[in-house]
Amino acid sequence: MKEQRYLPALRAYIDQLLREGWIIAQRNPLKLQFGGRICLVTHGMLISEGPLWNHADTEASSARNPQQHSRQTSASSVPELAAAAG
């Protein structure tokens, strides 16, 4: 069966955020929330008003799991670029 989902990489990234504790605060347009941080999905982009991860939290988790830290660091740069462009 052919994949029919729109923007599978974005969907995979949102799934990752949900696994990490983000919640769906609104569905149309899609709004994700984690504590005081909010992301909005619009026109195929994930837009945030600031960084998705607190640097101190990331450093603490990297001490526990260096492999996951490298994935978070590379993944977190994409939304920050989208936010800067928007």
N, CA and C atoms as a LAMMPS dump frame, in Angstrom:
ITEM: TIMESTEP
0
ITEM: NUMBER OF ATOMS
258
ITEM: BOX BOUNDS ff ff ff
-5.0000000000000000e+02 5.0000000000000000e+02
-5.0000000000000000e+02 5.0000000000000000e+02
-5.0000000000000000e+02 5.0000000000000000e+02
ITEM: ATOMS id mol type element x y z
1 1 1 N 0.835 -1.183 0
2 1 2 C 0 0 0
3 1 3 C 0.884 1.252 0
4 2 1 N 0.546 2.224 -0.809
5 2 2 C 1.331 3.444 -0.949
6 2 3 C 1.112 4.38 0.249
7 3 1 N 2.206 4.971 0.727
8 3 2 C 2.128 5.939 1.83
9 3 3 C 1.352 7.168 1.376
10 4 1 N 0.318 7.549 2.127
11 4 2 C -0.529 8.671 1.745
12 4 3 C -0.391 9.858 2.692
13 5 1 N 0.431 9.725 3.694
14 5 2 C 0.57 10.819 4.652
15 5 3 C 1.304 11.987 4.036
16 6 1 N 0.942 13.17 4.5
17 6 2 C 1.534 14.408 4.038
18 6 3 C 2.71 14.768 4.949
19 7 1 N 3.854 15.059 4.39
20 7 2 C 5.062 15.444 5.127
21 7 3 C 5.444 14.424 6.21
22 8 1 N 5.862 13.234 5.818
23 8 2 C 6.171 12.186 6.799
24 8 3 C 7.299 12.563 7.767
25 9 1 N 8.27 13.361 7.343
26 9 2 C 9.351 13.747 8.256
27 9 3 C 8.82 14.659 9.366
28 10 1 N 7.94 15.579 9.015
29 10 2 C 7.333 16.452 10.026
30 10 3 C 6.482 15.637 10.98
31 11 1 N 5.707 14.701 10.443
32 11 2 C 4.875 13.842 11.292
33 11 3 C 5.732 13.026 12.254
34 12 1 N 6.859 12.523 11.78
35 12 2 C 7.76 11.742 12.638
36 12 3 C 8.337 12.623 13.751
37 13 1 N 8.676 13.855 13.42
38 13 2 C 9.222 14.769 14.42
39 13 3 C 8.164 15.123 15.468
40 14 1 N 6.934 15.346 15.037
41 14 2 C 5.855 15.632 15.985
42 14 3 C 5.611 14.418 16.872
43 15 1 N 5.658 13.22 16.31
44 15 2 C 5.531 11.998 17.114
45 15 3 C 6.62 11.933 18.179
46 16 1 N 7.842 12.336 17.817
47 16 2 C 8.942 12.358 18.781
48 16 3 C 8.638 13.341 19.911
49 17 1 N 8.152 14.524 19.568
50 17 2 C 7.81 15.511 20.597
51 17 3 C 6.73 14.97 21.528
52 18 1 N 5.726 14.299 20.975
53 18 2 C 4.663 13.727 21.802
54 18 3 C 5.207 12.66 22.741
55 19 1 N 6.145 11.848 22.266
56 19 2 C 6.775 10.827 23.128
57 19 3 C 7.568 11.479 24.254
58 20 1 N 8.089 12.669 24.001
59 20 2 C 8.9 13.365 25.003
60 20 3 C 8.061 14.195 25.975
61 21 1 N 6.733 14.135 25.845
62 21 2 C 5.876 14.79 26.822
63 21 3 C 5.089 15.988 26.326
64 22 1 N 5.288 16.406 25.095
65 22 2 C 4.482 17.483 24.538
66 22 3 C 3.051 16.995 24.41
67 23 1 N 2.084 17.919 24.495
68 23 2 C 0.68 17.543 24.343
69 23 3 C 0.062 18.339 23.191
70 24 1 N -1.006 17.798 22.641
71 24 2 C -1.752 18.506 21.604
72 24 3 C -2.739 19.422 22.318
73 25 1 N -2.513 20.725 22.223
74 25 2 C -3.372 21.704 22.886
75 25 3 C -4.53 22.126 21.989
76 26 1 N -4.339 22.031 20.686
77 26 2 C -5.365 22.429 19.722
78 26 3 C -5.123 21.645 18.444
79 27 1 N -6.174 21.335 17.703
80 27 2 C -6.014 20.51 16.509
81 27 3 C -6.058 21.274 15.199
82 28 1 N -6.765 22.389 15.098
83 28 2 C -6.848 23.087 13.822
84 28 3 C -6.714 24.589 14.029
85 29 1 N -5.565 25.166 13.835
86 29 2 C -4.315 24.53 13.429
87 29 3 C -3.697 23.763 14.596
88 30 1 N -2.841 22.811 14.281
89 30 2 C -2.223 21.979 15.306
90 30 3 C -1.309 22.826 16.183
91 31 1 N -1.564 22.776 17.491
92 31 2 C -0.743 23.499 18.46
93 31 3 C -0.259 22.498 19.501
94 32 1 N 1.049 22.449 19.725
95 32 2 C 1.656 21.566 20.712
96 32 3 C 2.137 22.399 21.885
97 33 1 N 2.072 21.819 23.085
98 33 2 C 2.464 22.554 24.28
99 33 3 C 3.258 21.66 25.216
100 34 1 N 4.282 22.233 25.818
101 34 2 C 5.081 21.54 26.83
102 34 3 C 5.469 22.588 27.86
103 35 1 N 4.826 22.543 29.01
104 35 2 C 5.07 23.587 30.002
105 35 3 C 4.638 24.926 29.42
106 36 1 N 5.538 25.902 29.426
107 36 2 C 5.243 27.216 28.866
108 36 3 C 5.61 27.348 27.403
109 37 1 N 6.155 26.292 26.817
110 37 2 C 6.569 26.35 25.406
111 37 3 C 5.421 25.927 24.499
112 38 1 N 5.264 26.636 23.387
113 38 2 C 4.19 26.351 22.441
114 38 3 C 4.752 26.313 21.031
115 39 1 N 4.291 25.337 20.254
116 39 2 C 4.642 25.228 18.836
117 39 3 C 3.352 25.172 18.038
118 40 1 N 3.389 25.76 16.868
119 40 2 C 2.246 25.779 15.972
120 40 3 C 2.674 25.159 14.649
121 41 1 N 1.848 24.293 14.095
122 41 2 C 2.134 23.702 12.784
123 41 3 C 1.249 24.424 11.779
124 42 1 N 1.888 25.12 10.845
125 42 2 C 1.151 25.848 9.831
126 42 3 C 1.909 25.824 8.512
127 43 1 N 1.205 25.63 7.428
128 43 2 C 1.793 25.588 6.089
129 43 3 C 2.978 24.617 6.006
130 44 1 N 2.858 23.483 6.704
131 44 2 C 3.882 22.453 6.641
132 44 3 C 5.134 22.749 7.453
133 45 1 N 5.054 23.731 8.357
134 45 2 C 6.215 24.086 9.188
135 45 3 C 5.837 24.022 10.658
136 46 1 N 6.798 23.626 11.481
137 46 2 C 6.652 23.644 12.923
138 46 3 C 7.293 24.934 13.407
139 47 1 N 6.501 25.813 13.984
140 47 2 C 6.981 27.139 14.366
141 47 3 C 6.896 27.273 15.875
142 48 1 N 7.993 27.752 16.482
143 48 2 C 8.01 27.998 17.92
144 48 3 C 8.499 29.416 18.165
145 49 1 N 8.156 29.953 19.323
146 49 2 C 8.587 31.3 19.665
147 49 3 C 9.983 31.31 20.275
148 50 1 N 10.535 30.152 20.537
149 50 2 C 11.865 30.058 21.131
150 50 3 C 12.383 28.649 20.968
151 51 1 N 13.513 28.354 21.581
152 51 2 C 14.073 27.001 21.465
153 51 3 C 13.139 25.976 22.101
154 52 1 N 13.107 24.784 21.516
155 52 2 C 12.23 23.738 22.033
156 52 3 C 12.803 23.072 23.272
157 53 1 N 14.122 23.108 23.424
158 53 2 C 14.751 22.487 24.577
159 53 3 C 15.511 23.523 25.366
160 54 1 N 15.436 23.386 26.684
161 54 2 C 16.23 24.199 27.586
162 54 3 C 17.647 23.646 27.557
163 55 1 N 18.633 24.494 27.321
164 55 2 C 20.018 24.044 27.199
165 55 3 C 20.464 23.27 28.438
166 56 1 N 20.078 23.722 29.625
167 56 2 C 20.473 23.032 30.861
168 56 3 C 19.864 21.631 30.912
169 57 1 N 18.593 21.498 30.487
170 57 2 C 17.952 20.18 30.459
171 57 3 C 18.66 19.26 29.477
172 58 1 N 19.046 19.799 28.325
173 58 2 C 19.718 19.006 27.301
174 58 3 C 21.077 18.53 27.794
175 59 1 N 21.825 19.4 28.44
176 59 2 C 23.135 19.019 28.961
177 59 3 C 23.009 17.94 30.032
178 60 1 N 22.009 18.046 30.907
179 60 2 C 21.816 17.04 31.951
180 60 3 C 21.45 15.692 31.333
181 61 1 N 20.592 15.711 30.31
182 61 2 C 20.211 14.443 29.691
183 61 3 C 21.353 13.846 28.891
184 62 1 N 22.251 14.68 28.353
185 62 2 C 23.371 14.145 27.576
186 62 3 C 24.334 13.38 28.464
187 63 1 N 24.419 13.75 29.714
188 63 2 C 25.283 13.017 30.633
189 63 3 C 24.727 11.614 30.876
190 64 1 N 23.391 11.496 30.841
191 64 2 C 22.756 10.193 31.049
192 64 3 C 22.717 9.367 29.773
193 65 1 N 22.51 10.025 28.612
194 65 2 C 22.34 9.299 27.354
195 65 3 C 22.956 10.104 26.209
196 66 1 N 24.269 9.973 25.97
197 66 2 C 24.933 10.766 24.933
198 66 3 C 24.379 10.545 23.531
199 67 1 N 23.924 9.34 23.199
200 67 2 C 23.406 9.085 21.856
201 67 3 C 22.118 9.868 21.613
202 68 1 N 21.221 9.892 22.591
203 68 2 C 19.977 10.644 22.428
204 68 3 C 20.267 12.137 22.363
205 69 1 N 21.276 12.622 23.095
206 69 2 C 21.629 14.041 23.058
207 69 3 C 21.988 14.478 21.646
208 70 1 N 22.731 13.653 20.918
209 70 2 C 23.119 14.035 19.561
210 70 3 C 21.901 14.104 18.65
211 71 1 N 20.899 13.234 18.843
212 71 2 C 19.675 13.299 18.043
213 71 3 C 18.891 14.557 18.384
214 72 1 N 18.794 14.899 19.68
215 72 2 C 18.04 16.08 20.083
216 72 3 C 18.696 17.346 19.566
217 73 1 N 20.019 17.404 19.618
218 73 2 C 20.715 18.595 19.169
219 73 3 C 20.486 18.827 17.689
220 74 1 N 20.583 17.786 16.886
221 74 2 C 20.379 17.962 15.448
222 74 3 C 18.923 18.236 15.133
223 75 1 N 17.997 17.626 15.846
224 75 2 C 16.574 17.832 15.57
225 75 3 C 16.111 19.203 16.049
226 76 1 N 16.689 19.708 17.136
227 76 2 C 16.211 20.976 17.674
228 76 3 C 16.584 22.149 16.794
229 77 1 N 17.588 22.025 15.941
230 77 2 C 17.983 23.146 15.102
231 77 3 C 16.967 23.429 14.005
232 78 1 N 16.212 22.431 13.572
233 78 2 C 15.238 22.625 12.493
234 78 3 C 14.114 23.564 12.931
235 79 1 N 13.436 23.335 14.068
236 79 2 C 12.366 24.252 14.458
237 79 3 C 12.882 25.66 14.747
238 80 1 N 14.085 25.766 15.307
239 80 2 C 14.623 27.096 15.591
240 80 3 C 14.836 27.87 14.299
241 81 1 N 15.291 27.191 13.245
242 81 2 C 15.448 27.858 11.954
243 81 3 C 14.11 28.27 11.389
244 82 1 N 13.119 27.419 11.538
245 82 2 C 11.78 27.75 11.045
246 82 3 C 11.211 28.953 11.799
247 83 1 N 11.459 28.999 13.113
248 83 2 C 10.965 30.122 13.905
249 83 3 C 11.665 31.414 13.511
250 84 1 N 12.954 31.333 13.232
251 84 2 C 13.7 32.532 12.845
252 84 3 C 13.23 33.049 11.475
253 85 1 N 12.85 32.134 10.601
254 85 2 C 12.41 32.542 9.261
255 85 3 C 10.989 33.108 9.303
256 86 1 N 10.2 32.683 10.291
257 86 2 C 8.794 33.083 10.346
258 86 3 C 8.637 34.307 11.104
